[in-house]
Amino acid sequence: MSPDNIDDYQASGPFEGPEKLLEIWFAPSAALVPGPPGANGKTGLRQVDRKIWEDMLDIVKCKVLSVMEGLEIDAYLLSESSLFVSPHKLILKTCGTTLNLLGVPRILEIAAKHANMPTFYRCFYSRKSFMFPERQKGPHRDWKQEVEFLDNIFEGGAAYTIGKVNGDHWLLYMASQGDSIVNSPTSSQLLTPVSQHVPDYTIEILMSDLGKASRDTFFFSEELASKSPSTLALDISHELGINDIFPSHLTSLDAYAFTPCGYSSNALIKWGDESPPESLHIPSDHNLGEGYFTIHVTPEEGWSYASFECNVPLSPSHDGEINTRMIPSIKTLVQRVVSIFQPGRITLTFFISNSDDESGNAIEDAQKAFRAALTRVQHDEHNTGTAGEWHGAYRRTDKINYEFGSYDLAFASFELAP
């Protein structure tokens, strides 16, 4: 929810929490962007001035609230979700009735003019099914229109609907320069040895029908009278244990509390400081750098929603005791996030690049971790937040594994058991 549009927000009815997620790559890895580093040490898209990104976001209909500059990623917290800028790729995630796809032509222009990258490498666009599709604008009124819009820009794209068309489902569009990601057996050969070390990896936890105790936490009107939106949001993040989803000594968090309600946060995770998961076959001597997670919450009853997205590679589960200084497994991560928001319905996606024969095991391992995590959820004793003694059991309502050629997907839906 935009802080500039509170009156319009309150008068216009329900707010669309599920986000539109756009990711455009201009090179296989940060090491392959053209040109030398700037005076600030940044390369590629990270050299683009903030004002230029803000002009693009004006087209999308959202504003920058704050920016957190990391070692490899610049994380922009927006009035409607987030923007992450790496040297070689950009991730734009927007909610509400924002016009995410209308930013694509401008993004391509910026990359060509200001980062000397005139050709896109890969494009991904995805979203969960909307709660209120009739309220969307521009090409976002319908999935077919979104696909047609992207097809007019990118050649060889492919669109998919995953899950129940008359229930919770996930929509995905993919395109790549030259050959289609979906049909090209040699697409993984385009990756250099540098980028093959670390798989492209994203996990999303999309939650609806949040528990009342969780929803109530994100109404802030009285508190904002005495605290700034960022200070209050950071206090709430600590209280709920959001700071401890990943080890706090590896986490830098930026957060914002909206009036009268709503919450957003971006986190940068120095996961390269820890040993990589053995299941992902990453060389132990590789300098891994940092990743991110982002959380966005719409707490109103009737259309409550929270999303969690992360690109830090995780093992499916841990053997032995878990402590607060360890990178969580998929199982532990899901339990920590779900215990904070206590949702009635959950959609999970696990999306991973496939450059060898192992990712087929990875997506099935992720499915097992999802189910193990949600069979019984209770507050993590190592998490210092105040989710209390809440616990719940979920039943799986959908499970789909999808192989796209150079990417694999695990999709699952769960609902809270009576």
N, C-alpha and C positions, 0 to 999 in steps of 0.2 A: 504494500500500500504506500503510495507516495505521500510524504508529509505535506506537499503542496496542494493536495487534492482531498483533504479530510472531509470537507462538507459535501463534495460531490460523491465521495465514497459512501458516506452515511446515507445519502438520499437515494442512491442508485441501486440499492438492493445488494444481493450476494456478491461476494468477491471470488474470482476464479483462482484458487490456490495452485493447482497443477501447472507446472512451468513448461514453456517451450525451450528446448535445449539445442543450441546450435554450436557446432564445433568445426572450425575450418583450419586445415593444416596447409602450410606453404612450403614445407620441407619435411623429410623423414625424421629429422632430429634437430635439436638446437645447434649441434656442432656443424651442421651443413647450411646454415643461413649465410647469405653473401655479405661481404663487407667486413671491415674491422670494427671492434667495439668502439662505442662513443666515449666521450670524456668521463662519463659516469660508469663505464665498464659494461654497459648494456649493449645487446646486439639485436638485430632483426626487429620484430614488432615492438619489443620493449623500448626501442629508441623513439617510438612515435610519441609526440607530446600529448599530455592529458587532454588539452583543449580539443585536439583533433578527434579523440575518442568521444568526448562529450558532444561534439557536433553530430557524430554518427548516432549516438544515443538519443539525441533530440528527434531523429527520424523514427526511432523505435518507441519513443514516448516514455522515457525514464531518465532519471538523473543520478549523478554520482553523489553519494553521501560521504564516502571516505575511501582512501587508498592505503593499502599495506604493501610495501615493497620488500620482496624476499630476495633470496640469492638467485633464483631462477624464474620466479613468477611474480607478476604484479597483480594483486587481488583487489578489485574494485567492488565495494559494497554499494549496491544500487537501491533506488527507491522501490524498484520491483526486481529483487533478486541480485544477481552477481555477474561480473565480467572478470575472466582470468586471462591475462596476456602473458604468453611465453615467447621466447625468441622466434619460434617456428610455427606457433599455432595460437588460436584465440578461441575461448569458450564463452558464449553469451547465453545466459539463462535468465529468462524473464517470465513473470507471472501476470495475472490480471488480463486486461485487454490490450497489452502491449503488442506492437507490430514487429516482432522479432525478425521475421524474414525480410522486411523492407530494409533492414540494415545491411543485407548481404551485398548488394551492388556497391555500397559505400565502403564496406570492409575490403572488398577486392581492390577498389580504387586506392584506398589508403595503403594497402600492402605493396601495391605496384609503385606508387608515387613516393612514399615515405620510408619504405623498407627494401626497395629494389627487389621485390618478389612478385613479378607480374603474373605468375602462374600458380594456381592452387594445386595442392598435392592430393588432399582428401577433404571430403565434406561429409559431416554427419548431422542429421536433424532428427530429433526424437521428442516425443511427449506422451504422457499418459492421456487417456481419454478425458475430455473436458467434462466438468460437472454441469456447466451452463454454456454449451456450444452456441446457442442462439445469441449470446452477448458478445461474441468475438467480432472482430473487424478485419477488413482487408482480406488477404488470402487465408487467414486463420478461421474463417467461417466454416470451413469444411476441409477434411483431409485431402480430398481430391484436388481442391484449389491450391493447397499448400504444395502438393506434388507437382502440379502443373507449373506453379511459380518457380520451383527449383529446377524443373526440367528445362525451362526457358533460359536458365543460366548455366547449368552443368549438363554435359553430355554423358550418356551411359549410366545415369542414375537408376537406382532400384528402390522401390517402396514396399513396405511390409506392414501388415497388421498382425500382432502377436497377442493371443489370448481371446477371450470370449467377446464377440462383437456386441452382444447384448449385456455385457458386464464390464468389469475392469479389464482394459486391454492397453497395449503399448504400441505406439506407431513409430516406425523407423524408416528413414531415408538415408541412403549412402551413395556417394559418387566418388570417383577418383580420376585423376588425370591420365589419359591414355586408355588403359584397360579398366573395365569395371572391377571394383573390389570383389563383387559377388562371383563373377564368372572367370576371373583370371587366375590360372594356376601358378602364374609367375609373379603375381603381385607382391608376394613376400620377398622375392628376389630384389625388388626395388629398395628394400631396406638395407642400409649399410650395416657393417658389423657394429658400429657405435649404437645404432638404434635397436639392434637385435638383442643386445644385452638385457634390456628392460622391456617387458611387454607393455603394450598400451592396454590399460586396465581401468575400468570404471565400475563401481558398484553404486546402485541407487536403492534407497529404502523410501517408498512413497506411501504415506500413511493417511488414512481418512477416519472420520468418526472418532476423534481424539477423546480420551477419558476426561471427565469433568474436572478432576483435580489438576490435570495437565492444562486444560484450556484456561482455567481461571488464573493460572500463573502468568499468562501472557496478556492480561488486561492491566494497563499501566496509568490510567488518567491521573490518579492522585499522586503516585510516586513521581511522575514527571514534573510536578510542580516544584520539587526540591532537588531533582537530579537531572543531569543532561541525558539525552537519549542513549548515548554511548556508555556513560557511566552506569546507568541503570541496567542496560543490557549485559554489560560485563558482570555486574553483581548477580543478575539472574542466571547467567551462564555458569558462574561458580556454584550458586545454590543448587542448580539442577544437575550438576556434574558434567555439563557440556565440555568444560575445560579438561575433564579427565577421560573423555572418550578415547583419546590418544594420550600417551605420557605427557604430562604438563611440561616437562623440561624440553620436550621436542616441539611444543605447540606455541605458535603465536596466533592470538585470536583478536578479531575485529568484529564488533557487534553493534546492533542498533535496535532500540525499542520504539515502536510506533505509537502514535496517539490515534484513537483510544486503545488500540490493541494491535498485536502483531510483532513479530521478531524476525531478524535476519542476522546471520553471522557467516564470516569467512574465517578459515583457519589455514595457516601454512605449517606443514609438518616436515621437520628435518629427518625424514625416515632413513636417509642415507647414513645417518650416524649409527644405525643399528644393523645387525646382520640381516641380509635379505632372506625371505622365505625359501627354504630348500625346494619346495614343490614347484617353484617358478623357474628353477634352473638358471638363476642369475649369478654370474661369476662373483665370487666373494671379494675380489680385488677391484670391482668396478665402482667408480665414484657415482653414487646414485642421486645425490642432490635432495630435492624436496618435492612434496606433493601438497594436495589441498583437501579440505573438506568444506562443504557449505551446507547450511541449514536455513530453512525458511518456514515460518509458521503463520497460518491463518486460523485463529482459535474460535471464531464464532460458531455457536451451536447451529446445526443444520447444514453447514458446509465447512466444518473444521478440517484442516489439512496441515500436514507437516512433511517436508522432504529433507532427506539427507543424501548427499552425493559425495563420493570420495574417489581419488585415483591412486591411493597408496596401495601397492600390492601386498596382499595378506595371505597367510596360509589358511587353509580351511578350518583347522582347529589346532589347539596346543596340547602337547603331552605334558603332564605334570602340573604343578601349581602355577597360577597366573599372578603376576604382581603389577603394580601401577607403573613400573618403569619399562614394561614390555609393550611392544607393538601388539595390539590385539589381533586375534584370529578373526576370520569372517564370523564364526559362531559367536564369539565374545562381543564383537562390534555390533551385530544385530541385536543381541540381548541388551546391551547398554543403551542403544538408541531407542528401542521399543519400550524399555522400562521407563524412559523419560516421558514419552508421549502417550503411552497406553492406548494405542489405536484399536478400533473395532475391525478395520480392514487394512491389509498391507499388500502392496505390490513390490516385488524385489526384482531387480535386473542385475546381472553380472555379465559384463561385456569385455572380452579379452582378445587381443590379436593372436593369431595362430601362425607361427613361423616354424613349428615342428609338430610332431605327433602327440605332444603332451597335452595340448589345450583341451582335447576331448575329455581327458581325465579331469582337467581343471574345472570344467563346467559341471560335470556330474558331482565332483567333490563339493562344489559350491552349493548344488542342490541339497546334498546331504547335510551340509553345514546349516543351510536355511532351516531345514526341517528339525534338525537337532536343537537349534537355537530357540525355535518357536513352539516346540512340544510343551515346554513349560518355561515361562519367563519370570524371573524374579530379580529384584534389585541386586546389582553387583556389589558384593561386600567390599570390593576394592575401590569402588567408585564413591567419592565423598559427597555426592549430591544428596538431595532430599526427596528422591522418588519414593522413599519410605519402604514399606513392606509390600507394596503392590506386586502382585504376581498374576499371571494369566496363562492360559493354554490356548493354542491356536490349532485350527485344522486347515490343512492345505486344500484349496479349491481348484488349483490349476498348476500344472507343471509342464513346461515346454523347453526343450533344448533345440537350438537352431545353429546350423553350420552355414556360414556365408562364404566360405572359401578361405579368406585370410583373417576372418574374425569369427568367433563363436559367442553364442549368447545362452545364458540360463535365465529363464523367466519363471516366476512363481507367484501365486496369489494365496493369501491366507486370510481367514476371518476368525475372530475371537469366538471360542467355543462357549456355549451357554454354561 
